[in-house]
Amino acid sequence: MGIIRSTFHFMLGTVCGVYVAQNYDVPNIHKLYKTGLVIAKHYEENYRKPKKKEDEDL
């Protein structure tokens, strides 16, 4: 009984996901992730505190 119930939930979730992906404008998560990384890297490079000269000598 347990494997039938879990398989049913998996199949229902898959069917619902396919329906939503085909009929609605779902954003591309991978592209959104890459854009977030680029923005975070840009923010870090521009607003990082400058290193002290003592740290550079070590």
PyMOL Python script that loads the backbone (N, CA, C, O; Angstrom):
from pymol import cmd

cmd.read_pdbstr("""\
ATOM      1  N   MET A   1       0.818  -1.190   0.000  1.00  0.00           N
ATOM      2  CA  MET A   1       0.000   0.000   0.000  1.00  0.00           C
ATOM      3  C   MET A   1       0.865   1.259   0.000  1.00  0.00           C
ATOM      4  O   MET A   1       0.501   2.253  -0.628  1.00  0.00           O
ATOM      5  N   GLY A   2       1.992   1.232   0.687  1.00  0.00           N
ATOM      6  CA  GLY A   2       2.842   2.417   0.786  1.00  0.00           C
ATOM      7  C   GLY A   2       3.492   2.792  -0.531  1.00  0.00           C
ATOM      8  O   GLY A   2       3.594   3.971  -0.869  1.00  0.00           O
ATOM      9  N   ILE A   3       3.937   1.774  -1.283  1.00  0.00           N
ATOM     10  CA  ILE A   3       4.600   2.079  -2.550  1.00  0.00           C
ATOM     11  C   ILE A   3       3.599   2.601  -3.583  1.00  0.00           C
ATOM     12  O   ILE A   3       3.954   3.431  -4.420  1.00  0.00           O
ATOM     13  N   ILE A   4       2.372   2.131  -3.534  1.00  0.00           N
ATOM     14  CA  ILE A   4       1.344   2.611  -4.460  1.00  0.00           C
ATOM     15  C   ILE A   4       0.998   4.064  -4.142  1.00  0.00           C
ATOM     16  O   ILE A   4       0.832   4.879  -5.049  1.00  0.00           O
ATOM     17  N   ARG A   5       0.891   4.383  -2.868  1.00  0.00           N
ATOM     18  CA  ARG A   5       0.559   5.749  -2.462  1.00  0.00           C
ATOM     19  C   ARG A   5       1.685   6.707  -2.847  1.00  0.00           C
ATOM     20  O   ARG A   5       1.415   7.780  -3.385  1.00  0.00           O
ATOM     21  N   SER A   6       2.940   6.342  -2.582  1.00  0.00           N
ATOM     22  CA  SER A   6       4.050   7.234  -2.918  1.00  0.00           C
ATOM     23  C   SER A   6       4.211   7.380  -4.426  1.00  0.00           C
ATOM     24  O   SER A   6       4.538   8.464  -4.909  1.00  0.00           O
ATOM     25  N   THR A   7       3.984   6.305  -5.173  1.00  0.00           N
ATOM     26  CA  THR A   7       4.065   6.387  -6.625  1.00  0.00           C
ATOM     27  C   THR A   7       2.950   7.268  -7.172  1.00  0.00           C
ATOM     28  O   THR A   7       3.170   8.035  -8.110  1.00  0.00           O
ATOM     29  N   PHE A   8       1.762   7.166  -6.598  1.00  0.00           N
ATOM     30  CA  PHE A   8       0.648   8.007  -7.031  1.00  0.00           C
ATOM     31  C   PHE A   8       0.960   9.482  -6.807  1.00  0.00           C
ATOM     32  O   PHE A   8       0.689  10.309  -7.678  1.00  0.00           O
ATOM     33  N   HIS A   9       1.520   9.818  -5.664  1.00  0.00           N
ATOM     34  CA  HIS A   9       1.856  11.212  -5.368  1.00  0.00           C
ATOM     35  C   HIS A   9       2.951  11.712  -6.313  1.00  0.00           C
ATOM     36  O   HIS A   9       2.908  12.855  -6.768  1.00  0.00           O
ATOM     37  N   PHE A  10       3.917  10.866  -6.603  1.00  0.00           N
ATOM     38  CA  PHE A  10       4.983  11.245  -7.531  1.00  0.00           C
ATOM     39  C   PHE A  10       4.418  11.493  -8.927  1.00  0.00           C
ATOM     40  O   PHE A  10       4.751  12.493  -9.563  1.00  0.00           O
ATOM     41  N   MET A  11       3.568  10.589  -9.403  1.00  0.00           N
ATOM     42  CA  MET A  11       2.972  10.729 -10.742  1.00  0.00           C
ATOM     43  C   MET A  11       2.071  11.966 -10.805  1.00  0.00           C
ATOM     44  O   MET A  11       2.090  12.693 -11.798  1.00  0.00           O
ATOM     45  N   LEU A  12       1.291  12.207  -9.760  1.00  0.00           N
ATOM     46  CA  LEU A  12       0.417  13.378  -9.729  1.00  0.00           C
ATOM     47  C   LEU A  12       1.240  14.667  -9.758  1.00  0.00           C
ATOM     48  O   LEU A  12       0.881  15.612 -10.460  1.00  0.00           O
ATOM     49  N   GLY A  13       2.333  14.713  -9.007  1.00  0.00           N
ATOM     50  CA  GLY A  13       3.208  15.881  -9.010  1.00  0.00           C
ATOM     51  C   GLY A  13       3.869  16.098 -10.361  1.00  0.00           C
ATOM     52  O   GLY A  13       4.014  17.235 -10.810  1.00  0.00           O
ATOM     53  N   THR A  14       4.268  15.019 -11.006  1.00  0.00           N
ATOM     54  CA  THR A  14       4.886  15.126 -12.327  1.00  0.00           C
ATOM     55  C   THR A  14       3.893  15.654 -13.354  1.00  0.00           C
ATOM     56  O   THR A  14       4.223  16.541 -14.141  1.00  0.00           O
ATOM     57  N   VAL A  15       2.691  15.118 -13.349  1.00  0.00           N
ATOM     58  CA  VAL A  15       1.660  15.562 -14.295  1.00  0.00           C
ATOM     59  C   VAL A  15       1.314  17.033 -14.065  1.00  0.00           C
ATOM     60  O   VAL A  15       1.183  17.793 -15.025  1.00  0.00           O
ATOM     61  N   CYS A  16       1.166  17.435 -12.819  1.00  0.00           N
ATOM     62  CA  CYS A  16       0.867  18.843 -12.517  1.00  0.00           C
ATOM     63  C   CYS A  16       2.020  19.752 -12.935  1.00  0.00           C
ATOM     64  O   CYS A  16       1.787  20.843 -13.456  1.00  0.00           O
ATOM     65  N   GLY A  17       3.254  19.319 -12.715  1.00  0.00           N
ATOM     66  CA  GLY A  17       4.417  20.106 -13.114  1.00  0.00           C
ATOM     67  C   GLY A  17       4.518  20.276 -14.616  1.00  0.00           C
ATOM     68  O   GLY A  17       4.842  21.363 -15.095  1.00  0.00           O
ATOM     69  N   VAL A  18       4.247  19.222 -15.363  1.00  0.00           N
ATOM     70  CA  VAL A  18       4.267  19.301 -16.823  1.00  0.00           C
ATOM     71  C   VAL A  18       3.176  20.245 -17.314  1.00  0.00           C
ATOM     72  O   VAL A  18       3.412  21.049 -18.216  1.00  0.00           O
ATOM     73  N   TYR A  19       1.994  20.153 -16.734  1.00  0.00           N
ATOM     74  CA  TYR A  19       0.884  21.030 -17.126  1.00  0.00           C
ATOM     75  C   TYR A  19       1.237  22.495 -16.883  1.00  0.00           C
ATOM     76  O   TYR A  19       1.018  23.338 -17.753  1.00  0.00           O
ATOM     77  N   VAL A  20       1.776  22.799 -15.720  1.00  0.00           N
ATOM     78  CA  VAL A  20       2.129  24.184 -15.389  1.00  0.00           C
ATOM     79  C   VAL A  20       3.237  24.686 -16.316  1.00  0.00           C
ATOM     80  O   VAL A  20       3.179  25.824 -16.783  1.00  0.00           O
ATOM     81  N   ALA A  21       4.238  23.858 -16.586  1.00  0.00           N
ATOM     82  CA  ALA A  21       5.348  24.267 -17.441  1.00  0.00           C
ATOM     83  C   ALA A  21       4.887  24.538 -18.871  1.00  0.00           C
ATOM     84  O   ALA A  21       5.433  25.419 -19.535  1.00  0.00           O
ATOM     85  N   GLN A  22       3.902  23.805 -19.349  1.00  0.00           N
ATOM     86  CA  GLN A  22       3.442  23.983 -20.720  1.00  0.00           C
ATOM     87  C   GLN A  22       2.467  25.152 -20.864  1.00  0.00           C
ATOM     88  O   GLN A  22       2.412  25.772 -21.926  1.00  0.00           O
ATOM     89  N   ASN A  23       1.713  25.460 -19.838  1.00  0.00           N
ATOM     90  CA  ASN A  23       0.642  26.440 -19.981  1.00  0.00           C
ATOM     91  C   ASN A  23       0.926  27.790 -19.330  1.00  0.00           C
ATOM     92  O   ASN A  23       0.174  28.739 -19.553  1.00  0.00           O
ATOM     93  N   TYR A  24       1.963  27.905 -18.550  1.00  0.00           N
ATOM     94  CA  TYR A  24       2.271  29.162 -17.892  1.00  0.00           C
ATOM     95  C   TYR A  24       3.721  29.532 -18.164  1.00  0.00           C
ATOM     96  O   TYR A  24       4.539  28.680 -18.511  1.00  0.00           O
ATOM     97  N   ASP A  25       4.029  30.818 -18.003  1.00  0.00           N
ATOM     98  CA  ASP A  25       5.381  31.315 -18.235  1.00  0.00           C
ATOM     99  C   ASP A  25       6.204  31.117 -16.956  1.00  0.00           C
ATOM    100  O   ASP A  25       6.233  31.990 -16.088  1.00  0.00           O
ATOM    101  N   VAL A  26       6.856  29.989 -16.853  1.00  0.00           N
ATOM    102  CA  VAL A  26       7.654  29.641 -15.684  1.00  0.00           C
ATOM    103  C   VAL A  26       9.084  30.116 -15.932  1.00  0.00           C
ATOM    104  O   VAL A  26       9.649  29.797 -16.978  1.00  0.00           O
ATOM    105  N   PRO A  27       9.694  30.870 -15.005  1.00  0.00           N
ATOM    106  CA  PRO A  27      11.050  31.360 -15.235  1.00  0.00           C
ATOM    107  C   PRO A  27      12.071  30.222 -15.238  1.00  0.00           C
ATOM    108  O   PRO A  27      11.882  29.194 -14.588  1.00  0.00           O
ATOM    109  N   ASN A  28      13.144  30.430 -15.977  1.00  0.00           N
ATOM    110  CA  ASN A  28      14.234  29.465 -16.033  1.00  0.00           C
ATOM    111  C   ASN A  28      15.075  29.624 -14.762  1.00  0.00           C
ATOM    112  O   ASN A  28      15.752  30.638 -14.591  1.00  0.00           O
ATOM    113  N   ILE A  29      15.037  28.643 -13.885  1.00  0.00           N
ATOM    114  CA  ILE A  29      15.689  28.733 -12.580  1.00  0.00           C
ATOM    115  C   ILE A  29      17.212  28.806 -12.730  1.00  0.00           C
ATOM    116  O   ILE A  29      17.870  29.534 -11.986  1.00  0.00           O
ATOM    117  N   HIS A  30      17.773  28.067 -13.675  1.00  0.00           N
ATOM    118  CA  HIS A  30      19.227  28.082 -13.867  1.00  0.00           C
ATOM    119  C   HIS A  30      19.700  29.471 -14.284  1.00  0.00           C
ATOM    120  O   HIS A  30      20.717  29.954 -13.786  1.00  0.00           O
ATOM    121  N   LYS A  31      18.980  30.110 -15.183  1.00  0.00           N
ATOM    122  CA  LYS A  31      19.336  31.465 -15.626  1.00  0.00           C
ATOM    123  C   LYS A  31      19.195  32.455 -14.471  1.00  0.00           C
ATOM    124  O   LYS A  31      20.034  33.341 -14.305  1.00  0.00           O
ATOM    125  N   LEU A  32      18.147  32.306 -13.681  1.00  0.00           N
ATOM    126  CA  LEU A  32      17.930  33.175 -12.526  1.00  0.00           C
ATOM    127  C   LEU A  32      19.053  33.010 -11.503  1.00  0.00           C
ATOM    128  O   LEU A  32      19.503  33.991 -10.910  1.00  0.00           O
ATOM    129  N   TYR A  33      19.502  31.779 -11.297  1.00  0.00           N
ATOM    130  CA  TYR A  33      20.598  31.483 -10.372  1.00  0.00           C
ATOM    131  C   TYR A  33      21.895  32.133 -10.855  1.00  0.00           C
ATOM    132  O   TYR A  33      22.604  32.761 -10.068  1.00  0.00           O
ATOM    133  N   LYS A  34      22.209  31.987 -12.147  1.00  0.00           N
ATOM    134  CA  LYS A  34      23.433  32.580 -12.704  1.00  0.00           C
ATOM    135  C   LYS A  34      23.408  34.105 -12.594  1.00  0.00           C
ATOM    136  O   LYS A  34      24.427  34.719 -12.277  1.00  0.00           O
ATOM    137  N   THR A  35      22.256  34.716 -12.853  1.00  0.00           N
ATOM    138  CA  THR A  35      22.129  36.167 -12.744  1.00  0.00           C
ATOM    139  C   THR A  35      22.365  36.617 -11.302  1.00  0.00           C
ATOM    140  O   THR A  35      23.028  37.628 -11.066  1.00  0.00           O
ATOM    141  N   GLY A  36      21.834  35.884 -10.357  1.00  0.00           N
ATOM    142  CA  GLY A  36      22.044  36.210  -8.945  1.00  0.00           C
ATOM    143  C   GLY A  36      23.505  36.130  -8.544  1.00  0.00           C
ATOM    144  O   GLY A  36      23.988  36.963  -7.777  1.00  0.00           O
ATOM    145  N   LEU A  37      24.217  35.125  -9.063  1.00  0.00           N
ATOM    146  CA  LEU A  37      25.646  35.013  -8.763  1.00  0.00           C
ATOM    147  C   LEU A  37      26.438  36.178  -9.338  1.00  0.00           C
ATOM    148  O   LEU A  37      27.345  36.694  -8.686  1.00  0.00           O
ATOM    149  N   VAL A  38      26.104  36.593 -10.547  1.00  0.00           N
ATOM    150  CA  VAL A  38      26.801  37.722 -11.177  1.00  0.00           C
ATOM    151  C   VAL A  38      26.556  38.999 -10.384  1.00  0.00           C
ATOM    152  O   VAL A  38      27.482  39.779 -10.159  1.00  0.00           O
ATOM    153  N   ILE A  39      25.329  39.214  -9.965  1.00  0.00           N
ATOM    154  CA  ILE A  39      25.009  40.415  -9.183  1.00  0.00           C
ATOM    155  C   ILE A  39      25.726  40.386  -7.837  1.00  0.00           C
ATOM    156  O   ILE A  39      26.248  41.411  -7.398  1.00  0.00           O
ATOM    157  N   ALA A  40      25.762  39.227  -7.172  1.00  0.00           N
ATOM    158  CA  ALA A  40      26.445  39.111  -5.879  1.00  0.00           C
ATOM    159  C   ALA A  40      27.946  39.350  -6.025  1.00  0.00           C
ATOM    160  O   ALA A  40      28.555  40.012  -5.185  1.00  0.00           O
ATOM    161  N   LYS A  41      28.541  38.816  -7.085  1.00  0.00           N
ATOM    162  CA  LYS A  41      29.980  39.010  -7.310  1.00  0.00           C
ATOM    163  C   LYS A  41      30.280  40.484  -7.582  1.00  0.00           C
ATOM    164  O   LYS A  41      31.263  41.020  -7.068  1.00  0.00           O
ATOM    165  N   HIS A  42      29.443  41.141  -8.384  1.00  0.00           N
ATOM    166  CA  HIS A  42      29.617  42.559  -8.683  1.00  0.00           C
ATOM    167  C   HIS A  42      29.502  43.394  -7.404  1.00  0.00           C
ATOM    168  O   HIS A  42      30.301  44.302  -7.175  1.00  0.00           O
ATOM    169  N   TYR A  43      28.511  43.083  -6.581  1.00  0.00           N
ATOM    170  CA  TYR A  43      28.312  43.803  -5.323  1.00  0.00           C
ATOM    171  C   TYR A  43      29.517  43.625  -4.401  1.00  0.00           C
ATOM    172  O   TYR A  43      29.975  44.580  -3.774  1.00  0.00           O
ATOM    173  N   GLU A  44      30.024  42.397  -4.325  1.00  0.00           N
ATOM    174  CA  GLU A  44      31.165  42.126  -3.463  1.00  0.00           C
ATOM    175  C   GLU A  44      32.409  42.875  -3.929  1.00  0.00           C
ATOM    176  O   GLU A  44      33.138  43.433  -3.109  1.00  0.00           O
ATOM    177  N   GLU A  45      32.655  42.894  -5.224  1.00  0.00           N
ATOM    178  CA  GLU A  45      33.843  43.571  -5.746  1.00  0.00           C
ATOM    179  C   GLU A  45      33.776  45.077  -5.527  1.00  0.00           C
ATOM    180  O   GLU A  45      34.801  45.711  -5.278  1.00  0.00           O
ATOM    181  N   ASN A  46      32.596  45.652  -5.615  1.00  0.00           N
ATOM    182  CA  ASN A  46      32.476  47.106  -5.491  1.00  0.00           C
ATOM    183  C   ASN A  46      32.442  47.593  -4.054  1.00  0.00           C
ATOM    184  O   ASN A  46      32.886  48.709  -3.786  1.00  0.00           O
ATOM    185  N   TYR A  47      31.937  46.807  -3.125  1.00  0.00           N
ATOM    186  CA  TYR A  47      31.744  47.288  -1.763  1.00  0.00           C
ATOM    187  C   TYR A  47      32.626  46.601  -0.727  1.00  0.00           C
ATOM    188  O   TYR A  47      32.400  46.770   0.471  1.00  0.00           O
ATOM    189  N   ARG A  48      33.615  45.838  -1.149  1.00  0.00           N
ATOM    190  CA  ARG A  48      34.521  45.181  -0.209  1.00  0.00           C
ATOM    191  C   ARG A  48      35.473  46.223   0.388  1.00  0.00           C
ATOM    192  O   ARG A  48      35.909  47.146  -0.300  1.00  0.00           O
ATOM    193  N   LYS A  49      35.780  46.065   1.653  1.00  0.00           N
ATOM    194  CA  LYS A  49      36.730  46.964   2.286  1.00  0.00           C
ATOM    195  C   LYS A  49      38.116  46.721   1.700  1.00  0.00           C
ATOM    196  O   LYS A  49      38.474  45.577   1.421  1.00  0.00           O
ATOM    197  N   PRO A  50      38.896  47.773   1.510  1.00  0.00           N
ATOM    198  CA  PRO A  50      40.248  47.575   0.977  1.00  0.00           C
ATOM    199  C   PRO A  50      41.132  46.850   1.992  1.00  0.00           C
ATOM    200  O   PRO A  50      40.971  47.009   3.202  1.00  0.00           O
ATOM    201  N   LYS A  51      42.063  46.056   1.479  1.00  0.00           N
ATOM    202  CA  LYS A  51      42.983  45.326   2.364  1.00  0.00           C
ATOM    203  C   LYS A  51      44.005  46.279   2.964  1.00  0.00           C
ATOM    204  O   LYS A  51      44.395  47.269   2.345  1.00  0.00           O
ATOM    205  N   LYS A  52      44.432  45.961   4.185  1.00  0.00           N
ATOM    206  CA  LYS A  52      45.472  46.758   4.830  1.00  0.00           C
ATOM    207  C   LYS A  52      46.825  46.337   4.266  1.00  0.00           C
ATOM    208  O   LYS A  52      46.984  45.206   3.807  1.00  0.00           O
ATOM    209  N   LYS A  53      47.792  47.236   4.300  1.00  0.00           N
ATOM    210  CA  LYS A  53      49.120  46.926   3.773  1.00  0.00           C
ATOM    211  C   LYS A  53      49.811  45.854   4.614  1.00  0.00           C
ATOM    212  O   LYS A  53      50.616  45.081   4.094  1.00  0.00           O
ATOM    213  N   GLU A  54      49.499  45.805   5.921  1.00  0.00           N
ATOM    214  CA  GLU A  54      50.123  44.800   6.782  1.00  0.00           C
ATOM    215  C   GLU A  54      49.729  43.390   6.347  1.00  0.00           C
ATOM    216  O   GLU A  54      50.549  42.474   6.403  1.00  0.00           O
ATOM    217  N   ASP A  55      48.472  43.210   5.912  1.00  0.00           N
ATOM    218  CA  ASP A  55      48.006  41.912   5.467  1.00  0.00           C
ATOM    219  C   ASP A  55      48.639  41.495   4.146  1.00  0.00           C
ATOM    220  O   ASP A  55      48.820  40.302   3.907  1.00  0.00           O
ATOM    221  N   GLU A  56      48.975  42.436   3.294  1.00  0.00           N
ATOM    222  CA  GLU A  56      49.541  42.116   1.999  1.00  0.00           C
ATOM    223  C   GLU A  56      50.990  41.641   2.131  1.00  0.00           C
ATOM    224  O   GLU A  56      51.442  40.825   1.328  1.00  0.00           O
ATOM    225  N   ASP A  57      51.720  42.137   3.128  1.00  0.00           N
ATOM    226  CA  ASP A  57      53.125  41.772   3.313  1.00  0.00           C
ATOM    227  C   ASP A  57      53.276  40.342   3.812  1.00  0.00           C
ATOM    228  O   ASP A  57      54.306  39.717   3.559  1.00  0.00           O
ATOM    229  N   LEU A  58      52.288  39.807   4.508  1.00  0.00           N
ATOM    230  CA  LEU A  58      52.389  38.469   5.077  1.00  0.00           C
ATOM    231  C   LEU A  58      52.193  37.420   4.071  1.00  0.00           C
ATOM    232  O   LEU A  58      52.249  36.234   4.398  1.00  0.00           O
TER     233      LEU A  58
END
""", "prot")
cmd.dss("prot")
cmd.show_as("cartoon", "prot")
cmd.util.cbc("prot")
cmd.orient("prot")
